[in-house]
Amino acid sequence: MSPRTNDSTRGSGQEATPPAGAPTASEARAASEAPAVSEGPAAAQAPRAASTAERVDALRRFAAAVRRGRGPHLTSCAVLLAVAMTAGAVAVGGDGDAARAVPGVSRAVDADVLVRGDLDTAIRSLQAHVREQPRDFGAWATLGTAQVERARTDGDPSRYARAERAFARSLALRPGNDRALAGQAALAAARHDFAAALDHADRALERNPYSERALCSRIDALVELGRYEEAAKAATVADRRRPGVPVFTRYAYVRELRGDVRTARRVLHQALGTAAGPADVAYVATALGNLERGQGRYGIALRHYARALAADDAHLPALEGRARAQASAGDRAGAITTLEQVVTRSPLPGPLVALGELYEDRGDRAKAREQYALVDAWTALARAGGVDVDLDTALAAADHGDPAEALRAARAEWDRRRTVHTADALAWALHRAGRSAEALPYARRATATGYRDAAFLHHRGIIEKATGHDRAARASLTAALELDPGFSPLGARAARAALKDLEAAR
């Protein structure tokens, strides 16, 4: 599982990151180019934005091209896919409503509107506002942030270019303003360029040491670069300067990475107690659900996900978490139904692979292959949007694709950042490529910080078994199944089979 620290920044105050429901690609284009085009009948008649079903269908068509063959032809396919995903967006409008002001809503929207969760209204109002006040640097920065969040939640990385232009516009109007710099940090993190994210966050904090977004992005970047001691110090600083939900959740994750689950749980409960609105409640309850699910406490996890969805029934991370908990608890049919809802709305690699494995577990290999091909399609689109997807590629390809491609991607990611997640990915890719002796040091490194993840322990145990370290393998595989016995429908089955072989050989 990939790290969680670069999720949305939730919480109250003017620095809060908007919740799910941010602009469509056509809306983003509308705002980015708004000053050059006037409102009027032509804008109202602009082509509509793609529906979710149409975007997923476009992804499936591209996946079919991926399955048919790889080569130069796929580059042009990726461009066509990006166009299909945005459904012919034009300079202004996209969705006709996006080109018009919203009745009864102030057109000068500040970040407080985003905090309350009415993001669609906020985006439309911001678009109208920057058309009327094109020199409002703060509005451009807020709009760019909203674009980043939407790209993260709905899996359409073609939106990042619109966010980039919005931040550039803000900085051109007010050079060095901390809101745009902090937004650039979030954008760089979303693109998995964590060195750039750290640089932007540091520059923002030079301007405003109390910028919540920059403080959080700095923690995220340090975590994702594997600089865990520095991340812990950054979390302490952030907690002192801007205590609240966004900082609490990151502080908890840093503690979890160091094996301190008890403190992580306590801090998350504290954060839930201070959650001010539905977006905060959904965000923190989901984080608690993920923590408990990783500890094998599926019933408790499901209660947290239920609380998240009671606050926001469209919160995709909670739906994905619920599906994974359902699968772990043995409700495979329920998990498939829930994950199908998730990937229809947001075809991201994590839920696609999880759904594919559930199909494979029940014997439906054709449907499983379709999900894995969709991962290839998404990664091609993400690369076209400037996103580093090597970790996603390595994790998916090692089990469900080309082992050589998995190893290439894992090595590239390891060269950029040395985290427990990249160590695990490289270890598993090396093992799947038949190089288990080389894999073992990385598998041990992935578990060296105290972070407890059943998939990591499973990978380490399988690699130890392959290298003749039978006693260590038994310990690792037993620990994986004791920690989270349903961590993966295929992985848990493989772990039990390997453990059975080891016991038989004693």
Secondary structure in CASP SS format (residue, H / E / C, confidence):
PFRMAT SS
TARGET T0000
AUTHOR 0000-0000-0000
METHOD secondary structure of the structure
MODEL  1
M C 1.00
S C 1.00
P C 1.00
R C 1.00
T C 1.00
N C 1.00
D C 1.00
S C 1.00
T C 1.00
R C 1.00
G C 1.00
S C 1.00
G C 1.00
Q C 1.00
E C 1.00
A C 1.00
T C 1.00
P C 1.00
P C 1.00
A C 1.00
G C 1.00
A C 1.00
P C 1.00
T C 1.00
A H 1.00
S H 1.00
E H 1.00
A H 1.00
R H 1.00
A H 1.00
A H 1.00
S H 1.00
E C 1.00
A H 1.00
P H 1.00
A H 1.00
V C 1.00
S C 1.00
E C 1.00
G C 1.00
P H 1.00
A H 1.00
A H 1.00
A H 1.00
Q C 1.00
A C 1.00
P C 1.00
R C 1.00
A C 1.00
A C 1.00
S C 1.00
T H 1.00
A H 1.00
E H 1.00
R H 1.00
V H 1.00
D H 1.00
A H 1.00
L H 1.00
R H 1.00
R H 1.00
F H 1.00
A H 1.00
A H 1.00
A H 1.00
V H 1.00
R H 1.00
R H 1.00
G C 1.00
R C 1.00
G C 1.00
P C 1.00
H H 1.00
L H 1.00
T H 1.00
S H 1.00
C H 1.00
A H 1.00
V H 1.00
L H 1.00
L H 1.00
A H 1.00
V H 1.00
A H 1.00
M H 1.00
T H 1.00
A C 1.00
G C 1.00
A C 1.00
V C 1.00
A C 1.00
V C 1.00
G C 1.00
G C 1.00
D C 1.00
G H 1.00
D H 1.00
A H 1.00
A H 1.00
R C 1.00
A C 1.00
V C 1.00
P C 1.00
G C 1.00
V C 1.00
S C 1.00
R C 1.00
A C 1.00
V C 1.00
D C 1.00
A H 1.00
D H 1.00
V H 1.00
L H 1.00
V H 1.00
R C 1.00
G C 1.00
D C 1.00
L H 1.00
D H 1.00
T H 1.00
A H 1.00
I H 1.00
R H 1.00
S H 1.00
L H 1.00
Q H 1.00
A H 1.00
H H 1.00
V H 1.00
R H 1.00
E H 1.00
Q C 1.00
P C 1.00
R C 1.00
D C 1.00
F H 1.00
G H 1.00
A H 1.00
W H 1.00
A H 1.00
T H 1.00
L H 1.00
G H 1.00
T H 1.00
A H 1.00
Q H 1.00
V H 1.00
E H 1.00
R H 1.00
A H 1.00
R H 1.00
T H 1.00
D H 1.00
G C 1.00
D C 1.00
P H 1.00
S H 1.00
R H 1.00
Y H 1.00
A H 1.00
R H 1.00
A H 1.00
E H 1.00
R H 1.00
A H 1.00
F H 1.00
A H 1.00
R H 1.00
S H 1.00
L H 1.00
A H 1.00
L H 1.00
R C 1.00
P C 1.00
G C 1.00
N C 1.00
D H 1.00
R H 1.00
A H 1.00
L H 1.00
A H 1.00
G H 1.00
Q H 1.00
A H 1.00
A H 1.00
L H 1.00
A H 1.00
A H 1.00
A H 1.00
R C 1.00
H C 1.00
D C 1.00
F H 1.00
A H 1.00
A H 1.00
A H 1.00
L H 1.00
D H 1.00
H H 1.00
A H 1.00
D H 1.00
R H 1.00
A H 1.00
L H 1.00
E H 1.00
R H 1.00
N C 1.00
P C 1.00
Y C 1.00
S C 1.00
E H 1.00
R H 1.00
A H 1.00
L H 1.00
C H 1.00
S H 1.00
R H 1.00
I H 1.00
D H 1.00
A H 1.00
L H 1.00
V H 1.00
E H 1.00
L C 1.00
G C 1.00
R C 1.00
Y H 1.00
E H 1.00
E H 1.00
A H 1.00
A H 1.00
K H 1.00
A H 1.00
A H 1.00
T H 1.00
V H 1.00
A H 1.00
D H 1.00
R H 1.00
R H 1.00
R C 1.00
P C 1.00
G C 1.00
V H 1.00
P H 1.00
V H 1.00
F H 1.00
T H 1.00
R H 1.00
Y H 1.00
A H 1.00
Y H 1.00
V H 1.00
R H 1.00
E H 1.00
L H 1.00
R C 1.00
G C 1.00
D C 1.00
V H 1.00
R H 1.00
T H 1.00
A H 1.00
R H 1.00
R H 1.00
V H 1.00
L H 1.00
H H 1.00
Q H 1.00
A H 1.00
L H 1.00
G H 1.00
T H 1.00
A C 1.00
A C 1.00
G C 1.00
P H 1.00
A H 1.00
D H 1.00
V H 1.00
A H 1.00
Y H 1.00
V H 1.00
A H 1.00
T H 1.00
A H 1.00
L H 1.00
G H 1.00
N H 1.00
L H 1.00
E H 1.00
R H 1.00
G H 1.00
Q C 1.00
G C 1.00
R C 1.00
Y H 1.00
G H 1.00
I H 1.00
A H 1.00
L H 1.00
R H 1.00
H H 1.00
Y H 1.00
A H 1.00
R H 1.00
A H 1.00
L H 1.00
A H 1.00
A H 1.00
D C 1.00
D C 1.00
A C 1.00
H C 1.00
L H 1.00
P H 1.00
A H 1.00
L H 1.00
E H 1.00
G H 1.00
R H 1.00
A H 1.00
R H 1.00
A H 1.00
Q H 1.00
A H 1.00
S H 1.00
A C 1.00
G C 1.00
D C 1.00
R H 1.00
A H 1.00
G H 1.00
A H 1.00
I H 1.00
T H 1.00
T H 1.00
L H 1.00
E H 1.00
Q H 1.00
V H 1.00
V H 1.00
T H 1.00
R H 1.00
S C 1.00
P C 1.00
L C 1.00
P H 1.00
G H 1.00
P H 1.00
L H 1.00
V H 1.00
A H 1.00
L H 1.00
G H 1.00
E H 1.00
L H 1.00
Y H 1.00
E H 1.00
D H 1.00
R C 1.00
G C 1.00
D C 1.00
R H 1.00
A H 1.00
K H 1.00
A H 1.00
R H 1.00
E H 1.00
Q H 1.00
Y H 1.00
A H 1.00
L H 1.00
V H 1.00
D H 1.00
A H 1.00
W H 1.00
T H 1.00
A H 1.00
L H 1.00
A H 1.00
R H 1.00
A H 1.00
G C 1.00
G C 1.00
V C 1.00
D C 1.00
V C 1.00
D H 1.00
L H 1.00
D H 1.00
T H 1.00
A H 1.00
L H 1.00
A H 1.00
A H 1.00
A H 1.00
D H 1.00
H H 1.00
G C 1.00
D C 1.00
P H 1.00
A H 1.00
E H 1.00
A H 1.00
L H 1.00
R H 1.00
A H 1.00
A H 1.00
R H 1.00
A H 1.00
E H 1.00
W H 1.00
D H 1.00
R H 1.00
R C 1.00
R C 1.00
T C 1.00
V H 1.00
H H 1.00
T H 1.00
A H 1.00
D H 1.00
A H 1.00
L H 1.00
A H 1.00
W H 1.00
A H 1.00
L H 1.00
H H 1.00
R H 1.00
A C 1.00
G C 1.00
R C 1.00
S H 1.00
A H 1.00
E H 1.00
A H 1.00
L H 1.00
P H 1.00
Y H 1.00
A H 1.00
R H 1.00
R H 1.00
A H 1.00
T C 1.00
A C 1.00
T C 1.00
G C 1.00
Y C 1.00
R C 1.00
D C 1.00
A H 1.00
A H 1.00
F H 1.00
L H 1.00
H H 1.00
H H 1.00
R H 1.00
G H 1.00
I H 1.00
I H 1.00
E H 1.00
K H 1.00
A H 1.00
T C 1.00
G C 1.00
H C 1.00
D H 1.00
R H 1.00
A H 1.00
A H 1.00
R H 1.00
A H 1.00
S H 1.00
L H 1.00
T H 1.00
A H 1.00
A H 1.00
L H 1.00
E H 1.00
L H 1.00
D C 1.00
P C 1.00
G C 1.00
F C 1.00
S C 1.00
P H 1.00
L H 1.00
G H 1.00
A H 1.00
R H 1.00
A H 1.00
A H 1.00
R H 1.00
A H 1.00
A H 1.00
L H 1.00
K H 1.00
D H 1.00
L H 1.00
E H 1.00
A H 1.00
A C 1.00
R C 1.00
END
